[in-house]
Amino acid sequence: MKKTNASILIIDDQEDILFASKVYLKKYFEDIYTLNNPKNIVELLSKKSIDVVLLDMNYRIGFEDGREGLYLLKEIKTLSPKTVVILMTAFGKVETAVEGLKNGAFDYILKPWENKKLLESVKQAVDKSRKEQKKEKNIEIENDFFIGTSEIITKAYSLADKVAKTDANVLILGENGTGKFVLAHHIYKQSQRKNNPFIAVDLGSLNSNIFESELFGYAKGAFTDAKVDTPGRFEMAQNGTIFLDEIGNVPLHLQSKLLQVIQTKTVTRLGETKARPLNVRIITATNLNLKLEVAEKNFREDLYYRINTMEIILPPLRERNEDKIPLADYLLGKMIGKYGRDEITFDKKVTQQIEKHAWNGNIREMENKIERAVILCENNKITLADLDLETITAYEENHDDIQLSSVEKAAVEKALLKNNNNISKTAEELGLSRGSLYRRLEKYNINIKTDDF
């Protein structure tokens, strides 16, 4: 039997499962890799092209809710969008696996599995990976995004192109959904480090208890689950670029540790005393006003100046009115390709509403709405009902802070009601991180009862 030329990565902390699945799948696929420590995913994906990942959802004793698997799923899809992920879970944890499907997983299999079911799922995943690669075969990632022609956005990208040629640290400011990750990756691809790793870390979703081990790494035995020496994200980015998103969400007591790494250009793993030299370009981003955070003693002034050699501000979509329709057309074309649909167009009324809409969630909101519309539309024409836009129109220049706050509070309350107070789903719909949503709940004195942590 001829093997399929595909690379499969199996991630599980149980050696017997790794051995059994590798032996079986090796009969059918050329390259099989295994990892018993999920901390090494980033390092492996930065070095090898993986078609399919089989990902266990639980790794730590006493933590069997699958949340770790969902976090790792997000990491994989960020690092390698074309890699197809199959979740592995025990019977009785199907609900979490279904949530994983909503977050981008291709399929899930129950442990212990049937070999026939496992093989069929992996074959289908490989086919999907091949189709994704074929779509993007001749498209360079740095050109595969929409910039726009408005003066305010072209100035931002012009500045980015200038600073990209240097090694200066960059701070990207902008509301959620304005494209901070895309800009950071653009800077990386235009830099002299483009052939070395690009490591992205969402600090907003990183629990403070694992902050140091994730960023700086750890030695074997440094804590209970530290079974092997493991590099942190900074080491993984060696000679390349590290992108620290939601930098404003780092707790004050951890900011000093981050500052020390940036100042000394060294990193010390937990459980070690040896400082390892770093050669890393740092790009950070936040939706917060860091100057205000510094003034209110929530953010260290010395750290602010260290990360802010060059500051680039990404404007909200409401300030880029002339870009709204071209952006919508671009996103429509992207979704048509993604779902293999025939040519679809916007109804005339939809185009008018796109221009009027506030787009509080910015590009991310527009992308989500258009993707939904492409799925739902009939007769190849997207209607207002398909797009499901709110009736709130774009902000007027003379709106004062009280009016804006009222609109925002109403939007938060409506999203909470729609999502049954589920924090994760509400934050996603609003284009916010969980931390940003919690700050708004506190700001507007919105009290909810939720079991979603």
N, C-alpha and C positions, 0 to 999 in steps of 0.2 A: 504494500500500500504506500502510495506517494504521500509524503507529509505536506501539509499546507505551510507555505512560507509566511509565518506569523509569529509575533513575539507575545507571550502570555506571562503576566506577573501574578503570582499568588501570594497574598498577604494574610498570615494567620499566626497566632502565637502558639499554636499546638503543632509540634514537630511531626506527629503522626499524620495529621491532615496534610501538611506540606509535602511529606514524602509520598503519601498515597496519591494525591492529586497530580503531583509532578510525574510520577511513574506512568500513570494512566494517560495523561494528556501528551506526554512525550511521544506516544505512538502516532499521534495525529498532527502535531505542530512542531515546527523546527526549533524554536527557542522558548524554553520555559525557565523563568526566574522565580525565586522564592525569597520572601522576607519574613522573619519572625518578629521583627521590631518595626512598627509603623512609622517610627521617627525617621527611618532611613528612606522613606518614599521620595522625599524631595531630592535627595542626593542621587538616587537611582534614575529618576525621571529626567534629571538635568544631564545625565550621561547617555541614556539609552532611549531609543524610540520604542514605546510600548503600544501595541494594538489594543490589548484587552487586559483589564485588571480584575482579578477575583478578590474581593475585599471582604474580610470578616468584619463584623460590626462591633465586636466587644473584645477588649484587650486587658482590662484591669479587673482583678477580683473585687466583687462588690459593686461594680459599675456595669450593669448588664442591660441598660436601657437603649443601647444602640446609638447614643448621642456621639460617641467617639467616632463611630463609623460614618455618621452623617458629616461630621467635621472633616474627616479625611477625604470623603467623597468630594466636598467642596474644594479642598486643596488640590486634588488630582485634576479636577475639571478646570481649575484656574491655571495650573502649570502646563497641562497638556490637553487642550480642549477636544482634540480628535481621538483621544484614548477613550475606549468604551468600558464602562464599569459594571460589573455584575456583583451584587451584594450576596454575602453568605450569612445566613442567620439560623438560629435554632427555632424549632417549632414553637409557636406561641408568641413570637416576636414579629409576626408578619406585619402588624400595623406600622411599626417603625420602618420596615423594608418598603412598604408602600409609600411612606413619606420620602424615602430615598428615591423612588421612581419619579416623584414629583420634582425632586431636586436634581434630576439629570442622570440617574442610574438607568441602565438599559433593561436590567432584569434582576431577579433575585432567585436564589435556590435555597432550599431548606437542608440543614444538616441533621442527620447524615443523608447524603444525596444518593440518587440513583445514577450510575455512571452514564446511562443513556441520556438522561435529562441534562446532566452536566455537559456532556459533549455537544448536544444539540444547542444548548444555550450559548456555549462558547463559539460554535460555528456561526451562529446568527450574529453574534457580537462582532466577530471578525469581518463578516460581510458588511455590517454597518460601518465599521472602521474604514474599510476599503472605499466605500461610497463617499464618506466624509473626506478622505484624502484625495479622491478623484475630483471632487468639487473644487478643492482649494489647491490643486496641483501647481498651477502656474500663477498663483496669487501671492504676492509678498505681503506679509502681515502688516508691514509699516504703511502699505498703501490701501489696506483693506479696512478703511474706516472713513467716516465722513467728518470733514473739518468745517466746511461752510465758507461763505464769502463775506459775512458781516465783518466790519472793521474790528470789532472788539475781539472776535475769535482769531482772526488772521494775525493780529498783533501778538496774541498769546502764543500761537504756534511759531511765529517768527522769532520770538524771544527764546522759545524752547529749542529751535534749531541752532541758535547761536550758542546757548549754554551747553548743548549736547556735545559739542566738540571739545569741551573742557572736562575737568574732573570735579568741578564745583558741586557742592551739595545743593540740592534743589528742594524747595518747599512749594507744594502745589496746594492752592486754596480754592475752595469752591463748594457749593451745596452738593448734597448727595445726588448722584445720577448725572453729574455734568461731564463725566468722562475723565476723571483723575487717573484711573488705572491706564486707560488708553494713552493719555499724554505721557505718563511715566514710561510706558513701554516704547513709545515713539522716541523719547529722548535716548533710551537705551539702544534702540536699533540704529540711531544716527551717531552713536558714540564709537570710540575706538575699542570699547569693551563688548561690542555686539556679538562676538564669537565666544564669549564666556558666559557664565550663568546669569540669569535674571531670576531672582528669588523674591516673590511677593508674600508679604505677611500682613494679614488683617488683624491689627492690634486690638481693634474693637471687639473681636470675638475671642480673644486670647485671655483665658482665665489668669488672674494675677498669680495663682498658685503654681502655674507652670510657665510663667513669663520667662524666667531666667533659663530654665532647662530647654525651652523651645528656641530661644534666641541665641544663647551662649553655649548650649550643649552640656553634657555631663559625663563624668567618669563612672565606670562600673562600680556599683556599690554606693554611689552618692546618696541614694534613697532606695526605698523598698523595691520598686519596679525597675531600677537601673541595672539591667542584666548584662549590658555590654557598653563599652565606650561609644558615645554617640555625639557627633558634631551638631552644633546648633545652626540656625539659619545664616548667621553671619559667616561662619566657616564655609557653608555650602555655596555662598556667593563669592568666594575668594576669586580675585582678579576680575570679577564681574560687577553686577549692580544689585543692591538690595532695595526693595520698595517697601517702606513701612507706612501702610495705610492707617488712617484713624489715629495718628500720632497724638492728637489732643486728648485721647481717651486713656492714655497711660497714667496710672495713679502716681501721685507725687513721690511716694517713697521708692518707686521703681525708676523714676526719671534720672536719678543720680547714677544708677547702674548703667543706664543707656548712655548717659553723658560721658562716663569714664571710658567706655568702649570707643566712642567717637573721638574723644580727645587723645587717647593714647594709641589709637589704631591697633589695639590688641584686644584679645578676648580670652577670658579664663573660664574653662568649663567648671561647672559645679563639682565639688569634690576634688579639685586639683588646685595647685598653686602656680603652675606653669602658665605664663602669659604667652599666647600664640599670636604672632604678628598677622595683621589683616591688611589686605590691599583691596578695598571695597569702595565703590561709589555709592553714596547714600541719597536716595530720593524719598521724601516723606510727603504726606498729604493729610489734610483734615478739612472738615466742614465747619470747624469752630473758628472764632475770631481769636487767634492766639495772642494778639497784643492785649486784648481784653482779659484773656485768661492769665497772662503774665501780671497785669495790673491787679487782678483779684487774687494773686498768689496761688493760682491753681496750676500754673505751669512755670517751670524754672526759666528765668531770664537767660541764664548762660546756655542752657540747652536750646532755647529759641534761636539765639544767635549762631550757634554751631550748625544747626540744620538749615539756616536761612541765608546761605551765601547768595542765593538767587531765589526770588519769590515770583511765582507765576500764578495769576488769578484766572480761573476759568469762570466765565460768566454764566448765569442761569439762562435757561432757554427763553424766558420771558423777555430778556434783553436782546434776543437775537431773532427778532420777528421775521426778518427776510430769510432766515435759514430754516424756518419751521417746515414749509412745504417741501423744499428740496431734501431735508432730512427725512421727512415722512416717506417720500418717494424712494429714497435709498433703503430705508428700513423695510419697506414693502417688498422691494426687490430681493432683499436678503432673506425675508421670510418665505417668499415664493420659492426660492431655491432650496431652503431648508426643508420645506414640506412637499416639494415636488409638485406644486400646484401649477395649473395653467395660468396664463396672464390674468392678473387681477388688477382692477383699478378702483379708485375712490369715487364714490358718488359726489356730485358737485357740492351738496350741502355738507358733506364730511370735510371737504377741503376748506370750506369757509369756517367750520367749527375748529379745525386744527389751528387755523390762524388766530382765532379768538381765545382758545383755551389757555388757561394759566400755566399748565404743565409744571405744577409744583414739584413733581418728582423728576422733572427735567428729561434728559434723553432716555434714562432707564424707564420712566413711566411711559413715554411714547413707544418704546420698543415693546414693552409688555402689552400695551393696548393693541398695537398693530399685529403682534403675534396672535393674540386672542381673536382678533377680527379675521385674520387669514384662515384660522381654523373653523370659525363659525359661518363665514360668508357663503352665500349661495349665488348662483348665476354670475360668478366672477365680478361681483360689484359689492364693495364694502359700504354698508349703510351706517347711519348714526347709531342704530341699535347694536350693530356688530362692534363698533368702536367703544361703545359704553362710556362716553365722556360725560364728566360732570358739567353742569351749566355755568360754573364759575368761569368768568372770562379773565383775560390777562389783567395783571395789576396795572392800575393807572398810576402815573407818577405822583399825583397829589394824594394818594392814600397814605394815611398816617399809621404809626405803629399800632395804635389800638385797633384799627380796622383790619390790619394784616394779622394781628394776633387772634382776632375773632374768627377770621377765615381759617387759620391754621388749627385752632382749637376745635372748630366744627368738623374739619376734615379728619382730625385724629379720632374724635368721638364717633363719627360715622364709620370709620374703618374698623374701630374696635367692635362696634355693634355688629358689623357685617361678618367679622371673623370670630365672633363669640369670645372676645377678650383674649384671643391667642396672640401673644406678644410677637412671636416670630413671623406669623402670617401678616399681622398688621404692619410691622416694620417693613416687610418686603413690599407690600402694596403701596406704602407711602414713600418708598425709596429711601428708607432710613436704616441705620444700624440699630441694633437692639439698645445700645447705650444712648444713642440720640433720641430714641423713642421714650426711654425712661426719663430722660431730662425734660422732655416736653410734658410728660405726665405730671412730673413734679412742678413744672413751671405753671401749668394751667390747673393744678390741684385736682387732677382727674384720678379718682380712686377706683381700682378694679380688683376683683378677686380672680386669681389665675393660678393654675398649677404648672404653667409653662415656664420653666427656668432654663 
